Amino acid sequence: MNVENQGLSSWLRILRPDEGLDSASTDNMTITLLGSYDGLEFIWHHLKKLGTMGFNPSPNTTPFESLIVLQGRLRVANGHEVQYAEPGDIVTMYPTKDDVCIVAMADSEFIYLSSKPIFDVYKRGVERFHRLAREIAEKDGYTASHCERIRKYSVLIGCELGLSARELLSLSCGALFHDIGKIQIPDEILRKPGRLTPEEFDIMKMHTIYGRDMMSSPSNPFLHVGSAVAEQHHERYDGSGYPYGLRGKEIYLPAAIVAVVDSYDAMTTERPYQSRKSKQEALQEIESLKGKLYDPRVVDAFLRVVSINNLDGM
């Protein structure tokens, strides 16, 4: 430590956030275990803007959980109820009776207290997230950066539409890993510089099913919540999408959100087989397809979000 221990007893320590007992991180979050005693844990969090975290009811225990906000602004959704927490505010959950989704509306720091040991499980989940993101990046660098942009755009739209905490958790997780199934697509198809043949496209379409299966796997319990998004994000409002040809409100709303922002991001990104559209051209195309390919509720929310946020700067 950088603090001199002059005059302090051996049982008294002064820790900085980067000097904890253990830590783990992803591109959006860093967690550090500051202290643990008799089941009680103190965990420091740094959550970047539009990063999310969730809490779920425990079927077997009723731990006391609390957040002490140090910096930034947190949007706290409990079911369909939404409140905001700012520095100095304390959020308590005892017992947690419904899903809770926290979204950082600015870069935020807070202390999380739990009356049951959670850090080891939490750390394994964070590290698994990081490994999967790295696997996607190694398979296809465009997919990796694309997925993070989609997650941020989607979370903004989900907040605008007032999704429940459960839906927001599904949206954030599903948006980030919506293309995870592409890990199983052959490189010669995934990285083909030109347009795909009909046979190759049929293979590419399977990434939705592969993604659902990977996220639903018992080996990825923390991804289960987002599996329907991976499965349905290429469905279209008029029934022309895949893999099932769902239409209208048959499509899971978080997946319908990803469908819009996925298309927008693809339109405004330079690809080997497609010239990049300007932001205005892409917005006009999205709006022209409202009620055809895209859910009108989502398009309207997307346009409102774009009007007040600089998506290019995310």
C-alpha positions in Angstrom: 0.0 0.0 0.0 1.0 3.6 -0.5 -0.2 4.6 3.0 2.4 4.5 5.8 1.2 2.4 8.7 2.7 4.7 11.3 0.7 4.6 14.5 -1.8 2.1 13.1 -2.4 -1.4 14.6 -1.9 -4.5 12.6 -5.7 -5.0 12.4 -6.3 -1.5 10.9 -5.8 -1.0 7.1 -6.4 1.8 4.7 -7.2 0.6 1.2 -7.4 2.5 -2.1 -10.0 1.1 -4.6 -7.1 -0.4 -6.7 -5.6 -2.1 -3.6 -8.4 -4.5 -2.7 -8.2 -8.2 -1.9 -9.3 -9.3 -5.4 -10.7 -7.8 -8.6 -12.0 -8.5 -12.0 -12.9 -6.3 -15.0 -14.6 -6.1 -18.4 -14.5 -3.2 -20.9 -17.5 -1.6 -19.0 -16.9 -2.6 -15.4 -14.3 -3.1 -12.7 -15.1 -4.8 -9.4 -12.8 -5.0 -6.4 -13.4 -6.8 -3.2 -12.4 -4.4 -0.4 -13.3 -6.5 2.6 -15.0 -9.8 3.7 -15.9 -11.0 7.2 -18.4 -13.5 8.5 -20.3 -13.6 5.2 -20.4 -9.8 4.8 -18.7 -8.4 1.7 -17.8 -4.9 0.5 -17.3 -4.6 -3.2 -16.2 -1.4 -5.0 -17.6 -0.9 -8.5 -16.6 1.3 -11.4 -19.4 1.2 -14.0 -18.8 3.1 -17.3 -21.6 5.1 -18.9 -24.4 2.8 -20.0 -22.9 -0.2 -18.3 -25.4 -2.4 -16.5 -25.7 -4.8 -13.6 -28.5 -6.8 -12.2 -29.9 -8.3 -9.1 -32.3 -11.3 -9.0 -34.4 -12.7 -6.2 -32.6 -15.6 -4.4 -34.8 -18.7 -4.1 -33.0 -20.0 -1.0 -31.7 -17.0 0.9 -32.7 -13.5 1.7 -29.5 -11.5 1.9 -29.3 -7.9 2.7 -27.9 -5.9 -0.3 -27.1 -2.3 -0.5 -25.4 0.3 -2.8 -23.7 3.5 -1.6 -23.2 5.8 -4.6 -19.9 7.6 -4.6 -19.9 9.2 -8.1 -22.0 9.4 -11.2 -25.7 8.7 -11.6 -27.5 5.4 -11.6 -30.9 4.5 -13.1 -32.4 1.9 -10.8 -35.3 -0.2 -12.2 -37.2 -2.5 -9.9 -39.8 -4.3 -12.0 -41.4 -1.4 -13.9 -40.6 1.3 -11.3 -37.6 3.6 -11.9 -35.7 5.9 -9.6 -32.3 7.6 -9.9 -29.5 7.4 -7.4 -26.7 10.1 -7.1 -23.6 10.6 -4.9 -24.5 10.2 -1.3 -27.6 8.1 -2.0 -28.0 4.7 -0.5 -30.0 1.9 -2.2 -31.1 -1.0 0.0 -32.7 -4.3 -1.1 -34.0 -6.6 1.6 -35.2 -9.0 0.6 -34.9 -8.7 -3.2 -38.4 -9.6 -4.4 -38.1 -8.7 -8.0 -35.4 -8.2 -10.7 -33.4 -5.0 -10.3 -31.5 -3.5 -13.2 -29.0 -0.7 -12.7 -27.8 1.4 -15.6 -25.0 3.9 -15.2 -26.2 7.2 -16.9 -22.7 8.5 -16.4 -19.4 7.0 -15.4 -20.2 5.8 -11.8 -18.6 4.4 -8.7 -20.4 2.8 -5.8 -19.8 0.4 -3.0 -21.9 -2.8 -3.0 -22.6 -4.5 0.4 -23.9 -8.0 0.6 -24.7 -10.1 3.7 -23.8 -13.3 1.8 -20.5 -14.1 0.0 -21.1 -13.3 -3.6 -17.7 -12.0 -5.0 -16.3 -15.3 -6.2 -19.4 -16.2 -8.2 -19.6 -12.6 -9.4 -15.9 -12.6 -10.5 -16.4 -15.9 -12.4 -19.3 -14.4 -14.3 -17.3 -11.2 -15.1 -14.3 -13.2 -16.3 -16.5 -15.5 -18.4 -18.1 -12.4 -20.0 -14.6 -11.1 -20.8 -13.5 -14.4 -22.3 -16.5 -14.7 -24.5 -16.1 -11.1 -25.7 -12.4 -11.9 -26.5 -13.5 -15.0 -28.4 -15.8 -12.9 -30.6 -13.1 -10.4 -31.2 -10.6 -13.1 -32.2 -13.2 -14.6 -34.6 -14.3 -11.3 -36.1 -13.0 -7.9 -35.0 -15.9 -6.0 -36.6 -18.4 -8.2 -34.7 -16.8 -7.4 -31.3 -16.9 -3.6 -31.7 -20.3 -3.8 -33.4 -21.8 -5.7 -30.5 -20.7 -3.2 -27.9 -22.2 -0.3 -29.9 -25.4 -2.2 -30.3 -25.6 -2.8 -26.5 -25.2 0.9 -25.7 -27.7 2.1 -28.3 -30.2 -0.6 -27.2 -29.9 0.2 -23.5 -30.8 3.8 -24.3 -33.8 2.8 -26.3 -34.9 0.3 -23.6 -34.8 3.0 -21.0 -36.8 5.3 -23.4 -39.4 2.7 -23.8 -39.6 2.0 -20.0 -38.8 -1.7 -20.2 -39.0 -3.6 -17.0 -35.8 -4.5 -15.1 -36.0 -8.1 -16.4 -36.4 -6.9 -20.0 -33.5 -4.4 -19.6 -31.2 -7.1 -18.3 -32.2 -9.4 -21.2 -31.7 -6.5 -23.7 -28.2 -5.5 -22.4 -27.0 -9.1 -22.3 -28.7 -10.2 -25.5 -27.5 -7.1 -27.4 -23.9 -7.6 -26.4 -23.9 -11.2 -27.4 -26.5 -11.2 -30.1 -23.9 -12.3 -32.7 -22.2 -14.9 -30.4 -23.4 -17.7 -32.7 -21.1 -16.4 -35.4 -18.3 -18.1 -33.5 -19.6 -21.3 -35.1 -19.9 -19.9 -38.7 -17.0 -21.0 -41.0 -14.4 -18.2 -41.5 -14.7 -18.5 -45.3 -18.3 -17.4 -45.0 -18.1 -15.0 -42.1 -15.1 -13.1 -43.6 -16.1 -13.4 -47.3 -15.4 -10.0 -48.9 -18.3 -10.2 -51.3 -22.0 -11.0 -51.0 -22.9 -14.5 -49.9 -24.5 -17.1 -52.2 -28.0 -18.3 -51.2 -26.4 -21.5 -49.8 -23.9 -19.5 -47.8 -26.6 -17.2 -46.5 -28.6 -20.2 -45.2 -25.5 -21.2 -43.2 -25.0 -17.6 -41.9 -28.6 -17.5 -40.8 -27.9 -20.4 -38.4 -26.0 -18.0 -36.2 -29.3 -17.0 -34.5 -29.9 -20.6 -33.5 -26.3 -21.3 -32.5 -26.4 -18.1 -30.4 -29.6 -19.1 -28.6 -28.2 -22.5 -27.8 -24.9 -21.1 -26.6 -26.6 -18.6 -24.3 -29.1 -21.2 -23.0 -26.3 -23.7 -22.2 -26.0 -24.8 -18.6 -22.3 -23.7 -18.9 -23.4 -20.1 -19.3 -26.1 -19.5 -16.7 -25.4 -15.7 -16.6 -26.3 -15.5 -20.4 -29.7 -17.3 -20.2 -31.5 -14.0 -19.8 -30.4 -12.8 -23.2 -30.9 -15.9 -25.3 -34.2 -14.9 -26.9 -32.5 -11.7 -28.2 -29.8 -13.7 -29.9 -32.5 -16.0 -31.4 -34.9 -13.3 -32.7 -32.8 -10.2 -33.6 -33.2 -10.9 -37.3 -37.0 -11.3 -37.2 -38.8 -8.5 -39.0 -42.1 -6.8 -38.2 -43.8 -7.9 -41.5 -42.8 -11.5 -41.0 -40.0 -11.4 -43.6 -37.2 -12.2 -41.1 -35.6 -15.3 -39.8 -35.3 -17.9 -38.3 -39.1 -18.3 -37.7 -40.8 -15.5 -39.7 -42.4 -14.0 -36.6 -44.3 -10.8 -37.1 -45.5 -7.8 -35.2 -45.8 -8.2 -31.4 -44.9 -11.9 -31.7 -41.3 -10.7 -31.7 -39.7 -10.3 -28.3 -39.5 -6.5 -27.7 -35.8 -6.5 -26.7 -35.0 -8.4 -29.9 -37.1 -5.9 -31.9 -34.9 -3.1 -30.4 -31.7 -4.9 -31.4 -33.1 -5.4 -34.9 -33.3 -1.6 -35.4 -30.0 -0.6 -33.9 -28.2 -3.6 -35.5 -29.5 -2.3 -38.9 -28.6 1.3 -38.2 -25.0 0.3 -37.1 -24.6 -1.9 -40.2 -25.8 0.9 -42.5 -23.3 3.5 -41.0 -20.3 1.2 -40.9 -18.0 0.6 -43.9 -18.1 -3.0 -45.0 -16.3 -4.8 -47.9 -19.7 -5.4 -49.7 -21.5 -2.2 -48.8 -20.7 1.5 -48.8 -21.3 3.4 -45.6 -24.4 5.6 -45.4 -24.4 8.9 -43.7 -26.2 9.1 -40.4 -29.1 11.1 -42.0 -29.4 8.6 -44.8 -29.6 5.7 -42.3 -32.1 7.5 -40.2 -34.3 8.2 -43.2 -34.2 4.5 -44.2 -35.0 3.3 -40.7 -38.0 5.7 -40.6 -39.2 4.7 -44.1 -39.3 1.0 -42.9 -41.3 1.7 -39.8 -44.2 -0.7 -39.6 -42.6 -2.8 -42.4 -39.4 -4.2 -41.2 -39.2 -2.5 -37.8 -41.6 -2.2 -34.8 -43.1 1.4 -34.9 -42.7 1.7 -31.1 -39.0 1.0 -31.4 -38.4 3.3 -34.4 -40.1 6.2 -32.6 -38.1 5.6 -29.5 -34.9 5.3 -31.5 -35.5 8.6 -33.3 -36.1 10.3 -30.0 -32.9 8.9 -28.5 -30.9 9.9 -31.6 -32.3 13.5 -31.4 -30.8 14.0 -27.9 -27.7 11.7 -27.9 -24.5 11.7 -29.9 -24.5 8.0 -30.9 -21.3 8.5 -32.8 -19.5 9.4 -29.7 -20.3 6.3 -27.8 
